[in-house]
Each structure stands twice: as structure tokens, then as C-alpha cells.
């Protein structure tokens, strides 16, 4: 399944990584989870960037979440969002390189 990157919830560690690598990045269109994650930054990001420049980005694993949106606002927003199970580095790579969609397996 193809999923819009902006419909995937990113966590604080991903935000820290993205703002460290690209300080002027605008993350306003992404959903940010303020939950409990361990670490400050994704440490392997530089290696991942070099890797993805040479090979195809493999599908990520996501969990579908349905958020409640009041009926009067449902026409304006997507009700489905996705939590990352496997693929945080790949999502960061997509955001850094303005890739708007990624292949995913929904579990």
C-alpha cells in the first residue's frame, strides 16, 4: 500500500534528528507524537542517507490508527493516521528529501 508521509506520526527523536540535520526544516504538516521514546537522535541517519541514495527504499511497517474527528470537520481532514512499527530512518530520509509517499505494510 502507498501511504502519504504526512499521514505518518513522527516521534520526538525523529523531530530532533530532522532539525539537527536540517535546522530550517518545516515540520508543521506532520503529526508529532509527544510520547515516551528513548534517545535524542537517530544515530545511524548518515549511513542510511548514503545507503538509500544507491538502493530502493524497502516498505516500512505501520499500524493504522483511526482518530476521532467531529463530523463537521471530516470533509477537511484524513481520519486515518499511521504509527511506525519499523522504518523511522526511512521516514526521516523521505522527509529530508521531500518524498511525499512511501510503500508500507499495514499491520
TORVO-933829 format. One line per field, with one value per residue: x, y, z of N, C-alpha, C in turn; chain; residue number from 1. Coordinates in pm, whole numbers. Example, Ala and Ser with C-alpha at 12.3 -4.5 7.8 and 13.67 -1.06 7.14 Angstrom:
% residues 2
n_X <- 1319 / 1285
n_Y <- -569 / -225
n_Z <- 780 / 708
ca_X <- 1230 / 1367
ca_Y <- -450 / -106
ca_Z <- 780 / 714
c_X <- 1320 / 1290
c_Y <- -330 / 3
c_Z <- 780 / 787
unit <- A / A
pos <- 1 / 2
//
This chain:
% residues 107
n_X <- 85 / 49 / 139 / 82 / 345 / 298 / 83 / 181 / 269 / 519 / 788 / 940 / 1218 / 1268 / 1199 / 1398 / 1623 / 1573 / 1567 / 1825 / 1981 / 1883 / 1840 / 1655 / 1421 / 1074 / 829 / 559 / 338 / 331 / 228 / 302 / 406 / 407 / 498 / 652 / 966 / 1286 / 1605 / 1790 / 1854 / 1840 / 2092 / 2209 / 2159 / 2318 / 2456 / 2237 / 2133 / 2332 / 2312 / 2046 / 2065 / 2168 / 2014 / 1685 / 1416 / 1299 / 973 / 801 / 682 / 367 / 119 / -224 / -418 / -716 / -832 / -1054 / -1256 / -1458 / -1786 / -1849 / -1601 / -1490 / -1478 / -1261 / -1025 / -805 / -899 / -748 / -445 / -103 / 105 / 447 / 595 / 819 / 1076 / 1163 / 1401 / 1382 / 1153 / 1242 / 1441 / 1279 / 1136 / 1346 / 1426 / 1210 / 1022 / 706 / 540 / 535 / 598 / 421 / 360 / 70 / -7
n_Y <- -118 / 225 / 507 / 836 / 1035 / 1242 / 1152 / 986 / 934 / 1104 / 1080 / 1239 / 1191 / 1154 / 1409 / 1561 / 1457 / 1530 / 1813 / 1857 / 1768 / 1928 / 2230 / 2434 / 2308 / 2260 / 2132 / 2146 / 2029 / 1769 / 1503 / 1496 / 1290 / 1314 / 1126 / 867 / 802 / 655 / 803 / 1065 / 1133 / 979 / 771 / 638 / 778 / 919 / 708 / 573 / 760 / 763 / 499 / 476 / 637 / 476 / 245 / 92 / 204 / 5 / -134 / 7 / -75 / -25 / 73 / 105 / 379 / 516 / 826 / 1025 / 1253 / 1532 / 1526 / 1757 / 1841 / 1640 / 1632 / 1782 / 1670 / 1387 / 1084 / 866 / 768 / 678 / 473 / 423 / 112 / -19 / 147 / 413 / 553 / 547 / 700 / 949 / 993 / 1022 / 1257 / 1445 / 1448 / 1535 / 1344 / 1237 / 1014 / 670 / 322 / 86 / -167 / -249 / -332
n_Z <- 0 / -73 / 112 / 230 / 344 / 522 / 667 / 854 / 1185 / 1354 / 1591 / 1887 / 1885 / 1615 / 1524 / 1656 / 1524 / 1256 / 1274 / 1359 / 1143 / 938 / 1006 / 931 / 861 / 792 / 981 / 1013 / 882 / 961 / 1182 / 1519 / 1772 / 2113 / 2287 / 2491 / 2406 / 2355 / 2365 / 2191 / 1927 / 1600 / 1548 / 1328 / 1098 / 902 / 774 / 669 / 487 / 287 / 204 / 100 / -122 / -313 / -336 / -358 / -155 / 93 / 184 / 465 / 798 / 934 / 1177 / 1162 / 1270 / 1390 / 1427 / 1619 / 1460 / 1463 / 1312 / 1152 / 1065 / 917 / 638 / 572 / 664 / 679 / 826 / 890 / 1033 / 1084 / 1283 / 1334 / 1307 / 1211 / 1056 / 1101 / 1029 / 751 / 707 / 803 / 612 / 385 / 453 / 471 / 205 / 63 / -23 / -86 / -64 / 44 / 24 / 217 / 464 / 623 / 946
ca_X <- 0 / 121 / 91 / 141 / 436 / 240 / -16 / 254 / 302 / 661 / 812 / 1035 / 1354 / 1273 / 1199 / 1533 / 1714 / 1545 / 1609 / 1971 / 2037 / 1836 / 1781 / 1546 / 1312 / 940 / 759 / 424 / 234 / 342 / 172 / 413 / 366 / 487 / 504 / 777 / 1061 / 1418 / 1711 / 1781 / 1859 / 1864 / 2236 / 2256 / 2097 / 2415 / 2476 / 2113 / 2123 / 2422 / 2259 / 1927 / 2098 / 2209 / 1919 / 1542 / 1369 / 1208 / 850 / 804 / 569 / 287 / -6 / -327 / -490 / -828 / -852 / -1187 / -1269 / -1601 / -1849 / -1844 / -1466 / -1441 / -1453 / -1137 / -906 / -799 / -923 / -651 / -306 / -26 / 213 / 560 / 641 / 956 / 1106 / 1181 / 1508 / 1332 / 1062 / 1327 / 1502 / 1175 / 1108 / 1463 / 1439 / 1080 / 950 / 574 / 473 / 623 / 529 / 413 / 278 / -13 / -34
ca_Y <- 0 / 352 / 594 / 969 / 1051 / 1335 / 1081 / 900 / 1007 / 1100 / 1100 / 1346 / 1155 / 1184 / 1555 / 1605 / 1417 / 1612 / 1952 / 1856 / 1753 / 2037 / 2321 / 2518 / 2223 / 2293 / 2007 / 2182 / 1945 / 1632 / 1476 / 1466 / 1224 / 1361 / 1012 / 826 / 732 / 657 / 859 / 1204 / 1139 / 853 / 775 / 580 / 852 / 949 / 584 / 543 / 851 / 712 / 370 / 494 / 701 / 372 / 133 / 114 / 209 / -108 / -92 / 20 / -138 / 73 / 34 / 204 / 439 / 599 / 933 / 1083 / 1388 / 1566 / 1514 / 1881 / 1863 / 1520 / 1655 / 1858 / 1601 / 1243 / 1023 / 758 / 803 / 556 / 470 / 349 / -8 / -38 / 235 / 554 / 612 / 564 / 815 / 1069 / 1010 / 1075 / 1396 / 1525 / 1453 / 1576 / 1232 / 1252 / 885 / 556 / 194 / 38 / -281 / -211 / -449
ca_Z <- 0 / -75 / 218 / 234 / 458 / 618 / 747 / 946 / 1307 / 1386 / 1735 / 1924 / 1842 / 1471 / 1513 / 1693 / 1417 / 1137 / 1297 / 1369 / 1009 / 853 / 1106 / 881 / 810 / 838 / 1014 / 1054 / 822 / 1014 / 1313 / 1609 / 1896 / 2226 / 2378 / 2554 / 2322 / 2415 / 2283 / 2147 / 1780 / 1532 / 1529 / 1202 / 988 / 795 / 699 / 598 / 372 / 182 / 158 / 19 / -249 / -408 / -346 / -342 / -16 / 117 / 253 / 610 / 866 / 1006 / 1241 / 1131 / 1382 / 1349 / 1524 / 1613 / 1407 / 1466 / 1179 / 1074 / 1014 / 849 / 495 / 554 / 710 / 672 / 956 / 912 / 1056 / 1098 / 1380 / 1277 / 1375 / 1162 / 944 / 1138 / 948 / 614 / 708 / 812 / 480 / 296 / 489 / 433 / 60 / 7 / -81 / -25 / -46 / 66 / 28 / 355 / 500 / 737 / 1031
c_X <- 90 / 56 / 158 / 226 / 375 / 131 / 48 / 297 / 451 / 679 / 918 / 1178 / 1370 / 1277 / 1338 / 1634 / 1697 / 1593 / 1760 / 2034 / 2001 / 1764 / 1662 / 1425 / 1179 / 863 / 612 / 315 / 235 / 279 / 287 / 358 / 460 / 503 / 642 / 860 / 1200 / 1519 / 1686 / 1777 / 1875 / 2010 / 2284 / 2210 / 2195 / 2443 / 2354 / 2100 / 2211 / 2370 / 2141 / 1954 / 2131 / 2107 / 1776 / 1505 / 1268 / 1085 / 869 / 684 / 499 / 168 / -108 / -397 / -603 / -851 / -993 / -1179 / -1418 / -1660 / -1838 / -1706 / -1413 / -1411 / -1316 / -1011 / -918 / -819 / -818 / -510 / -233 / 86 / 324 / 594 / 787 / 978 / 1126 / 1289 / 1459 / 1234 / 1141 / 1394 / 1402 / 1147 / 1223 / 1475 / 1308 / 1011 / 815 / 501 / 575 / 538 / 534 / 329 / 202 / -42 / -129
c_Y <- 125 / 447 / 730 / 982 / 1144 / 1271 / 987 / 984 / 991 / 1131 / 1207 / 1317 / 1184 / 1334 / 1610 / 1575 / 1507 / 1756 / 1963 / 1853 / 1868 / 2139 / 2404 / 2437 / 2263 / 2162 / 2031 / 2092 / 1801 / 1622 / 1431 / 1408 / 1269 / 1251 / 982 / 743 / 749 / 714 / 1003 / 1219 / 997 / 854 / 726 / 660 / 881 / 825 / 550 / 631 / 801 / 583 / 390 / 567 / 597 / 262 / 180 / 115 / 96 / -60 / -87 / -54 / -34 / 7 / 144 / 249 / 522 / 701 / 989 / 1227 / 1420 / 1566 / 1639 / 1908 / 1746 / 1541 / 1719 / 1779 / 1450 / 1187 / 917 / 814 / 673 / 574 / 380 / 230 / -33 / 57 / 381 / 622 / 639 / 681 / 945 / 1096 / 1071 / 1223 / 1487 / 1545 / 1484 / 1466 / 1226 / 1122 / 774 / 430 / 139 / -88 / -241 / -337 / -414
c_Z <- 0 / 26 / 205 / 360 / 562 / 704 / 849 / 1066 / 1336 / 1535 / 1759 / 1882 / 1692 / 1449 / 1547 / 1582 / 1295 / 1156 / 1315 / 1230 / 916 / 943 / 1057 / 832 / 873 / 858 / 1048 / 996 / 876 / 1151 / 1404 / 1738 / 2006 / 2330 / 2430 / 2458 / 2382 / 2316 / 2245 / 1996 / 1727 / 1488 / 1393 / 1079 / 874 / 711 / 615 / 475 / 257 / 122 / 63 / -112 / -356 / -428 / -326 / -194 / 4 / 194 / 404 / 668 / 951 / 1073 / 1212 / 1259 / 1327 / 1459 / 1510 / 1563 / 1406 / 1325 / 1093 / 1015 / 931 / 702 / 471 / 589 / 690 / 813 / 989 / 928 / 1087 / 1199 / 1322 / 1366 / 1338 / 1045 / 977 / 1055 / 806 / 604 / 718 / 678 / 383 / 325 / 446 / 282 / -12 / -71 / -11 / 0 / -29 / 69 / 170 / 364 / 626 / 818 / 1143
unit <- A / A / A / A / A / A / A / A / A / A / A / A / A / A / A / A / A / A / A / A / A / A / A / A / A / A / A / A / A / A / A / A / A / A / A / A / A / A / A / A / A / A / A / A / A / A / A / A / A / A / A / A / A / A / A / A / A / A / A / A / A / A / A / A / A / A / A / A / A / A / A / A / A / A / A / A / A / A / A / A / A / A / A / A / A / A / A / A / A / A / A / A / A / A / A / A / A / A / A / A / A / A / A / A / A / A / A
pos <- 1 / 2 / 3 / 4 / 5 / 6 / 7 / 8 / 9 / 10 / 11 / 12 / 13 / 14 / 15 / 16 / 17 / 18 / 19 / 20 / 21 / 22 / 23 / 24 / 25 / 26 / 27 / 28 / 29 / 30 / 31 / 32 / 33 / 34 / 35 / 36 / 37 / 38 / 39 / 40 / 41 / 42 / 43 / 44 / 45 / 46 / 47 / 48 / 49 / 50 / 51 / 52 / 53 / 54 / 55 / 56 / 57 / 58 / 59 / 60 / 61 / 62 / 63 / 64 / 65 / 66 / 67 / 68 / 69 / 70 / 71 / 72 / 73 / 74 / 75 / 76 / 77 / 78 / 79 / 80 / 81 / 82 / 83 / 84 / 85 / 86 / 87 / 88 / 89 / 90 / 91 / 92 / 93 / 94 / 95 / 96 / 97 / 98 / 99 / 100 / 101 / 102 / 103 / 104 / 105 / 106 / 107
//
